[in-house]
Amino acid sequence: MTKKKKISIFILLAVILVIMMFLSILSGSVYIKPHDVFNVLTGNDSSSVNALLIFNIRLPRMIAGVFAGMGLACAGVILQSVMNNSLASPNTIGVNSGAGFAVMLALFIYNGSSSHSAVFAFAGALITTFLVFGIAYLGDNSRTTIILAGITISSLLSAGINTIKLIDSDITINITTFMIGTLNGITSKAIIIPCIGIAAAVLVSICFSRHLNILNLGDDIARSLGLNVGVTRLILMTLSSIMAGCVVSYAGLLSFVGLIVPHIGRKLFGNDARILLPCSALLGAIFVISCDLLGKIIAAPYELPAGIIMSFVGGPFFLYLLLKKKGGRRVNA
């Protein structure tokens, strides 16, 4: 694909994202007309019911979806490259579950207060990432080992979440929607710190895109080119944990974004991380906003959590990747 064509696709994705963001503000249990949205956003209407609805509910929800998509997509790109595994993602290797357990633990320790959720989510995601990576390193480091380690750890962490739920039934978070993943009910206050963390991690990861490209060549070649493989891998895994943890802290366990989006990004833009990371961020934002919008439309006047729509899309896609053939044979794990 030529550079001009890649730029054209990138611009198209940016336009699609803007359209989806606008549709997200329009849609919901109460439909708001486009010209009313323009009046509110331009400051011509700041006191009506529409203004309160947009600024207090619709706009925070839309922003949360955009940053969730960006964070999970970029985290997926990094994890797949660092682990050299096309099936790795915050969901499949248990990073989301680690962050989720840590959030529940924070709520339990601080009696339902969510002020420490982002810090605990990051710590849980980082610890889980290194734990899975360590298990794979001690084994044969194959795709199968990493995925099975992730599944095993996810099961243990899910048991931990349910245990906390049983011990303290007064935890304010809705455990069902948290486990599924949803953008409903998100407030501006809840997303300020996580979104700053996601934005910073995405920008830093783009700065490390050249290092990611070198790391993709293999450890031996990377070392011969002067790259400190251990430090680089540590930094990149920390960045992916920040992104995944921050998303989980306010949106719950959104699944499959970090698995699907990097594959689509590679099909469109190739493997160059300098292009793949920013483009995956756009694709991820579009994917999450689209799933959230679809959930609001198909069950109107009620809604389905975005996580359910993602699972319907991501489950078959994950199965396709597992059974994918190359040269007439299944890809060896």
C-alpha positions as CSV (number, residue, x, y, z in Angstrom):
1,M,0.0,0.0,0.0
2,T,1.4,3.4,-1.0
3,K,2.0,6.2,1.5
4,K,-0.7,8.3,-0.1
5,K,-3.3,5.6,0.2
6,K,-2.4,5.1,3.9
7,I,-2.8,8.8,4.6
8,S,-6.2,8.8,2.8
9,I,-7.4,5.9,4.9
10,F,-6.1,7.6,8.1
11,I,-8.1,10.8,7.2
12,L,-11.1,8.6,6.4
13,L,-10.9,7.0,9.8
14,A,-10.6,10.3,11.5
15,V,-13.8,11.5,9.7
16,I,-15.6,8.3,10.6
17,L,-14.6,8.8,14.2
18,V,-16.0,12.4,14.3
19,I,-19.3,11.2,12.8
20,M,-19.6,8.3,15.3
21,M,-18.8,10.7,18.2
22,F,-21.6,13.0,17.0
23,L,-24.1,10.1,16.6
24,S,-23.2,9.0,20.1
25,I,-24.2,12.3,21.5
26,L,-27.5,12.3,19.5
27,S,-28.6,8.8,20.4
28,G,-30.0,7.4,23.6
29,S,-33.3,6.9,25.4
30,V,-34.0,10.5,24.5
31,Y,-33.2,11.6,20.9
32,I,-31.6,15.0,20.6
33,K,-31.9,16.8,17.2
34,P,-28.6,17.7,15.5
35,H,-29.2,21.4,15.5
36,D,-29.9,21.3,19.3
37,V,-26.6,19.5,19.8
38,F,-24.8,22.2,17.7
39,N,-26.4,24.9,19.8
40,V,-25.3,23.3,23.1
41,L,-21.7,22.5,21.9
42,T,-21.3,26.1,20.5
43,G,-22.5,27.7,23.8
44,N,-25.7,29.1,22.4
45,D,-27.7,26.8,24.7
46,S,-26.2,26.2,28.1
47,S,-29.2,25.9,30.5
48,S,-31.8,23.7,28.8
49,V,-32.6,20.1,29.5
50,N,-30.6,19.1,26.4
51,A,-27.5,20.9,27.7
52,L,-27.7,19.2,31.0
53,L,-28.2,15.8,29.3
54,I,-25.3,16.3,26.9
55,F,-22.7,17.7,29.3
56,N,-23.6,15.4,32.2
57,I,-24.3,12.2,30.5
58,R,-23.7,12.0,26.7
59,L,-20.4,13.9,26.4
60,P,-18.6,12.0,29.3
61,R,-19.9,8.7,27.9
62,M,-18.6,9.5,24.4
63,I,-15.2,10.7,25.6
64,A,-14.9,7.6,27.8
65,G,-15.6,5.4,24.8
66,V,-13.0,7.2,22.6
67,F,-10.3,6.8,25.2
68,A,-11.2,3.3,26.1
69,G,-10.9,2.3,22.4
70,M,-7.6,4.1,22.0
71,G,-6.1,2.6,25.2
72,L,-7.2,-1.0,24.6
73,A,-6.2,-1.0,20.9
74,C,-2.7,0.4,21.6
75,A,-2.3,-2.0,24.5
76,G,-3.2,-4.9,22.2
77,V,-0.6,-3.8,19.6
78,I,2.1,-3.6,22.2
79,L,1.3,-6.9,23.9
80,Q,1.2,-8.8,20.6
81,S,4.6,-7.4,19.6
82,V,6.3,-7.8,23.0
83,M,5.0,-11.3,23.4
84,N,5.4,-12.2,19.7
85,N,1.9,-13.6,19.8
86,S,-0.9,-12.6,17.5
87,L,-3.5,-13.8,20.0
88,A,-2.3,-11.7,22.9
89,S,-4.5,-8.9,24.1
90,P,-5.5,-7.3,27.5
91,N,-8.5,-9.7,27.5
92,T,-7.0,-13.0,26.3
93,I,-4.0,-13.0,28.6
94,G,-5.9,-11.9,31.7
95,V,-4.7,-8.3,32.0
96,N,-8.3,-7.0,32.1
97,S,-9.1,-9.5,34.8
98,G,-6.1,-8.5,36.9
99,A,-7.1,-4.8,36.7
100,G,-10.7,-5.8,37.5
101,F,-9.8,-7.8,40.5
102,A,-7.6,-4.9,41.8
103,V,-10.5,-2.4,41.3
104,M,-12.8,-4.7,43.3
105,L,-10.1,-5.0,46.0
106,A,-9.8,-1.2,46.2
107,L,-13.6,-0.9,46.6
108,F,-13.5,-3.5,49.4
109,I,-10.5,-1.9,51.2
110,Y,-11.9,1.7,51.0
111,N,-15.5,0.8,51.7
112,G,-16.9,1.4,48.2
113,S,-14.8,4.5,47.4
114,S,-13.6,4.6,43.8
115,S,-11.0,7.3,44.3
116,H,-8.1,4.8,44.2
117,S,-9.5,2.6,41.4
118,A,-7.1,3.9,38.7
119,V,-4.0,3.2,40.7
120,F,-5.2,-0.2,41.8
121,A,-6.2,-1.1,38.2
122,F,-2.8,-0.2,36.9
123,A,-1.1,-2.2,39.5
124,G,-3.3,-5.2,38.9
125,A,-2.8,-5.1,35.2
126,L,0.9,-4.8,35.5
127,I,1.3,-7.6,37.9
128,T,-0.9,-9.9,35.8
129,T,1.0,-9.0,32.6
130,F,4.4,-10.0,34.2
131,L,2.9,-13.1,35.8
132,V,1.6,-14.4,32.4
133,F,4.9,-13.4,30.8
134,G,6.8,-15.2,33.5
135,I,4.8,-18.4,33.2
136,A,5.2,-18.4,29.5
137,Y,9.0,-17.9,29.9
138,L,9.3,-20.8,32.3
139,G,7.3,-23.0,29.8
140,D,7.9,-23.2,26.1
141,N,6.9,-19.6,25.4
142,S,4.5,-20.7,22.7
143,R,1.2,-19.0,21.7
144,T,-0.7,-21.9,23.4
145,T,1.2,-21.5,26.7
146,I,0.6,-17.8,26.9
147,I,-3.2,-18.1,26.1
148,L,-3.6,-21.0,28.6
149,A,-1.7,-19.1,31.3
150,G,-4.0,-16.1,30.7
151,I,-7.1,-18.2,30.8
152,T,-6.0,-19.9,34.0
153,I,-5.1,-16.6,35.8
154,S,-8.3,-15.0,34.5
155,S,-10.3,-17.8,36.1
156,L,-8.5,-17.4,39.4
157,L,-9.0,-13.6,39.4
158,S,-12.7,-14.0,38.5
159,A,-13.0,-16.3,41.5
160,G,-11.4,-13.6,43.6
161,I,-13.8,-11.0,42.3
162,N,-16.8,-13.2,43.2
163,T,-15.3,-13.9,46.6
164,I,-15.1,-10.1,47.3
165,K,-18.7,-9.8,46.1
166,L,-19.8,-12.4,48.6
167,I,-17.8,-11.0,51.5
168,D,-19.0,-7.4,51.0
169,S,-22.4,-7.2,49.2
170,D,-22.6,-3.5,49.9
171,I,-19.9,-2.6,47.3
172,T,-21.5,0.2,45.3
173,I,-20.3,-1.0,41.9
174,N,-22.7,-3.2,39.9
175,I,-20.6,-6.3,39.5
176,T,-22.6,-7.7,36.6
177,T,-22.2,-4.7,34.3
178,F,-18.6,-4.3,35.5
179,M,-17.8,-7.9,34.4
180,I,-19.4,-7.3,31.1
181,G,-18.1,-3.8,30.5
182,T,-20.2,-0.7,29.9
183,L,-20.0,3.0,29.3
184,N,-23.4,3.7,30.8
185,G,-23.5,6.1,33.8
186,I,-20.0,7.3,33.5
187,T,-19.4,10.8,34.9
188,S,-16.8,13.5,34.0
189,K,-15.2,13.1,37.5
190,A,-14.7,9.4,37.0
191,I,-12.8,9.7,33.7
192,I,-10.5,12.7,34.2
193,I,-7.5,10.9,35.7
194,P,-7.9,7.6,33.7
195,C,-8.2,9.5,30.4
196,I,-5.1,11.6,31.2
197,G,-3.3,8.4,32.0
198,I,-4.4,6.7,28.7
199,A,-3.5,9.8,26.6
200,A,0.0,10.0,28.2
201,A,0.6,6.3,27.7
202,V,-0.6,6.3,24.1
203,L,1.7,9.3,23.3
204,V,4.7,7.7,25.0
205,S,4.1,4.4,23.2
206,I,4.1,6.2,19.9
207,C,7.4,7.7,20.8
208,F,8.7,4.1,21.4
209,S,7.3,2.9,18.1
210,R,10.8,2.7,16.6
211,H,11.9,0.5,19.5
212,L,8.8,-1.7,19.0
213,N,9.8,-2.2,15.4
214,I,13.3,-3.3,16.4
215,L,11.9,-5.6,19.1
216,N,9.7,-7.3,16.4
217,L,12.9,-8.4,14.6
218,G,13.7,-10.7,17.5
219,D,15.8,-10.3,20.7
220,D,19.1,-11.3,19.1
221,I,18.8,-8.8,16.2
222,A,17.5,-6.1,18.5
223,R,20.5,-6.5,20.8
224,S,22.9,-6.4,17.8
225,L,21.3,-3.1,16.9
226,G,22.0,-1.7,20.3
227,L,18.6,-2.0,21.9
228,N,18.3,-2.8,25.6
229,V,15.7,-5.5,25.1
230,G,14.9,-6.0,28.8
231,V,14.4,-2.3,29.6
232,T,12.4,-1.7,26.4
233,R,10.1,-4.7,27.1
234,L,9.6,-3.5,30.7
235,I,8.7,0.0,29.5
236,L,6.3,-1.2,26.8
237,M,4.6,-3.7,29.1
238,T,4.2,-0.9,31.7
239,L,2.6,1.3,29.2
240,S,0.1,-1.4,28.1
241,S,-0.8,-2.0,31.7
242,I,-1.4,1.7,32.3
243,M,-3.8,1.9,29.3
244,A,-5.6,-1.3,30.1
245,G,-5.8,-0.6,33.8
246,C,-7.1,3.0,33.3
247,V,-9.9,1.7,31.0
248,V,-11.0,-1.0,33.4
249,S,-11.1,1.5,36.3
250,Y,-14.1,3.2,34.7
251,A,-15.5,1.0,32.0
252,G,-15.2,-2.5,33.5
253,L,-13.9,-5.5,31.6
254,L,-14.5,-4.5,27.9
255,S,-13.3,-7.4,25.8
256,F,-11.7,-8.1,22.4
257,V,-10.8,-4.5,21.5
258,G,-7.1,-5.2,21.9
259,L,-7.4,-8.4,19.9
260,I,-9.5,-7.3,16.9
261,V,-8.3,-3.8,16.2
262,P,-4.5,-4.6,15.9
263,H,-5.3,-7.3,13.3
264,I,-7.5,-4.9,11.3
265,G,-4.8,-2.2,11.6
266,R,-2.1,-4.5,10.3
267,K,-4.3,-5.5,7.3
268,L,-4.8,-1.8,6.5
269,F,-1.4,-0.2,7.4
270,G,1.2,-3.0,7.8
271,N,3.4,-3.8,10.7
272,D,5.3,-0.5,11.1
273,A,4.4,0.6,14.7
274,R,5.0,4.2,13.8
275,I,1.9,4.1,11.7
276,L,0.1,1.1,13.3
277,L,-0.2,2.6,16.8
278,P,-1.9,5.9,15.9
279,C,-4.1,4.2,13.4
280,S,-5.1,1.5,15.8
281,A,-5.9,4.2,18.3
282,L,-8.4,5.6,15.8
283,L,-9.8,2.2,14.9
284,G,-10.2,1.3,18.6
285,A,-12.1,4.5,19.3
286,I,-14.4,3.8,16.3
287,F,-15.0,0.2,17.4
288,V,-15.9,1.0,21.0
289,I,-18.1,4.0,20.1
290,S,-19.9,1.9,17.4
291,C,-20.5,-1.0,19.8
292,D,-21.9,1.4,22.4
293,L,-24.1,3.1,19.8
294,L,-25.4,-0.2,18.5
295,G,-26.2,-1.3,22.1
296,K,-28.3,1.8,22.5
297,I,-30.1,1.4,19.2
298,I,-31.0,-2.3,19.0
299,A,-32.6,-2.5,22.4
300,A,-34.2,1.0,22.5
301,P,-35.6,2.5,24.7
302,Y,-33.4,0.2,26.8
303,E,-29.8,-0.6,26.0
304,L,-27.3,-3.4,25.8
305,P,-23.9,-2.8,27.5
306,A,-21.1,-2.3,24.9
307,G,-19.3,-5.3,26.3
308,I,-22.0,-7.6,25.1
309,I,-21.8,-6.3,21.6
310,M,-18.0,-6.7,21.6
311,S,-18.3,-10.3,22.8
312,F,-20.7,-11.1,19.9
313,V,-18.2,-9.7,17.5
314,G,-15.0,-10.7,19.2
315,G,-15.9,-14.4,20.0
316,P,-16.2,-15.5,16.4
317,F,-13.1,-13.4,15.5
318,F,-11.0,-15.1,18.2
319,L,-12.2,-18.5,17.0
320,Y,-11.2,-17.5,13.4
321,L,-7.7,-16.6,14.6
322,L,-7.4,-19.9,16.4
323,L,-8.4,-21.9,13.4
324,K,-6.7,-19.7,10.8
325,K,-4.7,-21.6,8.3
326,K,-1.5,-20.5,6.6
327,G,-0.3,-22.3,3.5
328,G,-3.0,-24.9,3.9
329,R,-2.0,-25.8,7.4
330,R,-3.0,-24.4,10.8
331,V,-0.5,-22.0,12.3
332,N,1.6,-23.9,14.8
333,A,1.2,-22.7,18.4
